[in-house]
Amino acid sequence: MKLTLRVWRQRNADADGAMSTYEVDDISPDMSFLEMLDTLNEELILGGEDPVAFDHDCREGICGACSLVINGDAHGPERTTTCQLHMRSFKDGDIIDIEPWRASAFPVVKDLVVDRSAFDRIIQAGGYITAPTGAAPEAHATPVPKPDADFAFEHAECIGCGACVAACPNGAAMLFTSAKVNHLNVLPQGAPERETRVLDMVAQMDEEGFGGCTLTGECATACPKGIPLVSITGMNKEWLRATRRSGKR
C-alpha cells in the first residue's frame, strides 16, 4: 500500500508543533501500525532527517506504552492498542493523521510522546495494599467470592495507556482512576485502605489537572481492555461512602 501520513512534529515541550506530511510505500497489510512507523523512520534516517519519536515497549497490547490518536480516534479505528492495530484496517491511498494524546495533564515531550507521569502519581496516592513482607500467603487463606474476583480481574485489566483521557472531550481520568480503585477496594486485601484510597486517589487526580467527568462514555468506548463505564459509578459510590464516614466534604 501507498499511504500519506500527516504526523504531529514537535521538537520539545517548549517548542511549537505542526503537522508534517510524509509518503510511505510498499506497506504490507500484515504490518502493525508501529512497524509502519518504523518503516517511515528508517526512510527519514536514511535521508538525514530526525525520526518521529513515539512511545512503545512490549508491542503485545500489555504494557500500555503506545499512545497515538489516529484519524481522531485514540489507538485508531479498531478497539485495540496501537501496537496491535494492523495496516489491513486501512486501504491503499489513505491519508492518515497521527497525533499524540491531547490533554493538559499529558504534556507533549517530543513529537508523539507525552508525559503520563500524572497516572503514576495517582497510583502513588493510593493504588496499593498493606501487606506483610515475607513469603507469599497460602492461596486459599483468604476466600474471595467468585463475583468479587471477577469484578477485580475485570478492572485489573487496565494497562494505564491513557486512551480514556485522550478520547474524553473533557480530558477526564475517571475511568483510569476508577479501575485502579475498584479492583483493590472489592478485595479483602484492599479493605484497610478502602476509604483513604478513593479519597486520596480522586484528590490527586483533581490536582493533576484532569477534566471533570460528564459520563459521555467516550472513555469506555476507546478503552482497549473494555473497562466498563459503570466502573465510574462504582468509584463514585465508594467516594460518597468514604466522604460520609470520614466527615470530609
C-alpha positions as CSV (number, residue, x, y, z in Angstrom):
1,M,0.0,0.0,0.0
2,K,1.0,3.6,-0.5
3,L,-0.1,6.0,2.2
4,T,0.1,9.6,3.1
5,L,0.9,10.3,6.7
6,R,0.3,13.6,8.4
7,V,2.3,13.4,11.6
8,W,2.5,15.8,14.5
9,R,6.1,17.0,14.9
10,Q,7.3,19.0,17.9
11,R,10.9,19.3,18.8
12,N,10.4,19.6,22.6
13,A,7.9,20.5,25.3
14,D,8.6,24.3,24.8
15,A,8.5,24.4,21.0
16,D,5.5,24.9,18.8
17,G,4.4,21.9,16.9
18,A,2.8,21.3,13.5
19,M,1.7,18.5,11.2
20,S,4.3,17.3,8.7
21,T,3.4,15.2,5.6
22,Y,5.2,12.1,4.6
23,E,4.6,9.4,1.9
24,V,5.3,5.8,2.6
25,D,5.1,3.0,0.0
26,D,5.2,-0.8,0.0
27,I,3.4,-1.1,3.3
28,S,2.2,-4.6,3.9
29,P,-1.4,-5.1,5.3
30,D,0.2,-7.5,7.8
31,M,2.4,-4.8,9.3
32,S,1.4,-3.4,12.7
33,F,0.9,0.3,12.8
34,L,4.1,0.7,14.8
35,E,6.0,-1.3,12.2
36,M,4.7,1.1,9.6
37,L,6.1,4.0,11.7
38,D,9.4,2.1,11.9
39,T,9.5,2.0,8.1
40,L,8.9,5.7,8.0
41,N,11.7,6.3,10.5
42,E,14.1,4.2,8.5
43,E,13.5,6.3,5.5
44,L,13.8,9.6,7.5
45,I,17.1,8.4,9.0
46,L,18.5,7.4,5.6
47,G,17.5,10.9,4.3
48,G,19.3,12.6,7.2
49,E,16.1,13.7,8.9
50,D,15.1,13.4,12.6
51,P,12.9,10.2,13.1
52,V,9.5,10.5,14.6
53,A,9.5,9.9,18.3
54,F,6.7,7.7,19.6
55,D,6.2,5.6,22.7
56,H,6.3,1.8,22.6
57,D,7.6,-1.1,24.6
58,C,6.1,-4.6,24.6
59,R,4.2,-4.3,21.3
60,E,1.9,-7.0,22.6
61,G,-1.0,-4.9,23.9
62,I,0.1,-5.4,27.5
63,C,2.3,-2.5,28.7
64,G,0.1,0.5,27.7
65,A,3.1,2.4,26.4
66,C,1.8,3.1,22.8
67,S,-0.4,6.1,22.7
68,L,-1.4,7.6,19.4
69,V,-4.5,9.4,18.1
70,I,-5.1,8.0,14.6
71,N,-7.5,9.9,12.4
72,G,-9.1,11.4,15.5
73,D,-9.5,8.1,17.4
74,A,-7.5,7.0,20.4
75,H,-5.5,3.9,19.2
76,G,-7.2,4.1,15.8
77,P,-10.2,2.6,14.1
78,E,-10.2,-0.7,16.0
79,R,-10.8,-1.4,19.7
80,T,-7.3,-2.4,20.5
81,T,-3.9,-0.8,21.4
82,T,-1.9,1.0,18.7
83,C,0.7,-1.8,18.7
84,Q,-2.0,-4.4,17.9
85,L,-3.6,-2.3,15.1
86,H,-2.6,-3.7,11.7
87,M,-2.4,-1.9,8.4
88,R,-5.2,-4.1,7.0
89,S,-7.5,-1.7,8.8
90,F,-6.5,0.9,6.1
91,K,-6.6,0.9,2.3
92,D,-4.2,1.9,-0.4
93,G,-4.1,5.7,-0.9
94,D,-5.4,6.5,2.6
95,I,-4.4,9.8,4.3
96,I,-3.7,9.1,8.0
97,D,-3.4,11.8,10.6
98,I,-1.2,10.8,13.6
99,E,-1.2,12.9,16.7
100,P,-0.3,12.5,20.4
101,W,-2.7,12.2,23.3
102,R,-4.4,15.6,23.8
103,A,-4.9,16.5,27.4
104,S,-3.4,19.3,29.6
105,A,-2.3,16.7,32.1
106,F,-0.4,14.9,29.4
107,P,2.1,17.5,28.1
108,V,4.0,16.6,24.9
109,V,7.6,15.7,25.4
110,K,8.5,15.3,21.7
111,D,6.5,14.6,18.6
112,L,4.1,11.8,19.6
113,V,5.5,11.2,23.1
114,V,3.6,12.6,26.0
115,D,4.4,12.7,29.7
116,R,1.9,10.4,31.5
117,S,3.5,10.6,34.9
118,A,0.3,12.0,36.2
119,F,-1.1,8.5,36.2
120,D,1.9,7.3,38.3
121,R,1.2,10.0,40.9
122,I,-2.5,8.9,41.1
123,I,-1.3,5.3,41.7
124,Q,1.2,6.5,44.3
125,A,-1.6,8.3,46.2
126,G,-3.4,5.0,47.0
127,G,-3.1,2.3,44.4
128,Y,-1.5,-0.2,46.8
129,I,-2.4,-2.6,49.7
130,T,-1.0,-3.1,53.1
131,A,0.7,-6.5,53.2
132,P,3.3,-8.0,55.5
133,T,6.6,-8.8,53.8
134,G,8.0,-12.3,53.6
135,A,6.7,-15.5,51.9
136,A,3.6,-15.4,49.9
137,P,0.5,-16.4,51.9
138,E,-1.3,-19.7,51.2
139,A,-3.6,-19.2,48.2
140,H,-6.8,-20.3,49.9
141,A,-6.2,-18.5,53.2
142,T,-8.5,-15.6,52.3
143,P,-11.5,-16.7,50.4
144,V,-12.8,-14.3,47.8
145,P,-16.3,-14.7,46.4
146,K,-16.4,-15.5,42.6
147,P,-18.3,-12.3,41.7
148,D,-15.9,-10.2,43.6
149,A,-12.9,-11.9,42.0
150,D,-14.4,-11.5,38.5
151,F,-15.0,-7.8,39.2
152,A,-11.5,-7.3,40.5
153,F,-9.9,-9.0,37.5
154,E,-12.1,-7.0,35.0
155,H,-10.8,-3.8,36.5
156,A,-7.2,-5.0,36.9
157,E,-7.0,-5.4,33.1
158,C,-6.5,-1.6,32.8
159,I,-3.0,-1.0,31.4
160,G,-2.8,2.7,32.0
161,C,-2.4,3.6,28.4
162,G,-4.5,6.9,28.7
163,A,-6.8,6.3,25.8
164,C,-9.7,7.1,28.1
165,V,-8.3,10.6,28.7
166,A,-7.5,11.1,25.0
167,A,-11.0,10.1,23.9
168,C,-12.8,12.1,26.6
169,P,-14.0,15.6,25.4
170,N,-13.2,16.9,28.9
171,G,-9.8,15.2,29.3
172,A,-11.1,13.3,32.4
173,A,-9.2,10.4,34.0
174,M,-12.2,8.9,35.8
175,L,-12.2,5.6,34.0
176,F,-8.5,5.0,34.8
177,T,-8.8,6.1,38.4
178,S,-12.0,4.1,39.0
179,A,-10.4,0.9,37.6
180,K,-7.4,1.3,40.0
181,V,-9.7,2.0,42.9
182,N,-12.3,-0.7,42.2
183,H,-10.0,-3.6,41.6
184,L,-8.5,-3.2,45.1
185,N,-11.5,-2.0,47.1
186,V,-13.6,-5.1,46.3
187,L,-10.9,-7.5,47.7
188,P,-10.4,-8.2,51.4
189,Q,-6.7,-7.4,50.9
190,G,-7.6,-3.9,49.9
191,A,-10.0,-3.3,52.8
192,P,-7.6,-1.5,55.2
193,E,-7.1,1.4,52.8
194,R,-10.6,1.3,51.2
195,E,-11.7,4.7,52.3
196,T,-8.4,6.6,52.2
197,R,-7.6,5.0,48.8
198,V,-10.6,6.5,46.9
199,L,-10.3,9.9,48.7
200,D,-6.6,10.3,48.1
201,M,-6.6,9.0,44.5
202,V,-9.5,11.2,43.4
203,A,-7.9,14.2,45.1
204,Q,-4.6,13.5,43.3
205,M,-6.5,13.1,40.0
206,D,-8.1,16.5,40.5
207,E,-4.7,18.0,41.5
208,E,-3.1,16.8,38.2
209,G,-5.5,18.9,36.2
210,F,-7.7,16.3,34.5
211,G,-11.1,17.5,33.4
212,G,-14.4,16.7,35.0
213,C,-16.4,13.7,34.1
214,T,-19.8,14.2,32.4
215,L,-20.4,10.5,31.6
216,T,-20.3,10.9,27.9
217,G,-19.0,7.4,27.6
218,E,-16.2,8.0,25.1
219,C,-13.6,6.7,27.6
220,A,-15.2,3.2,27.8
221,T,-15.7,3.1,24.0
222,A,-12.0,3.8,23.4
223,C,-10.6,1.6,26.2
224,P,-8.7,-1.3,24.5
225,K,-9.3,-3.5,27.6
226,G,-13.0,-3.0,27.9
227,I,-13.2,-1.3,31.3
228,P,-16.9,-0.6,31.6
229,L,-18.5,2.8,32.2
230,V,-20.2,1.5,35.4
231,S,-16.7,1.4,36.9
232,I,-17.0,5.2,37.3
233,T,-20.4,4.8,39.0
234,G,-18.8,2.3,41.4
235,M,-16.0,4.7,42.3
236,N,-18.5,7.5,42.9
237,K,-20.3,5.3,45.4
238,E,-17.0,4.5,47.1
239,W,-16.1,8.1,47.3
240,L,-19.5,9.1,48.7
241,R,-19.3,6.3,51.3
242,A,-15.8,7.3,52.3
243,T,-16.7,11.0,52.4
244,R,-19.6,10.4,54.7
245,R,-17.6,8.2,57.0
246,S,-14.6,10.5,57.2
247,G,-16.6,13.7,57.5
248,K,-14.8,15.3,54.6
249,R,-16.5,17.4,52.0
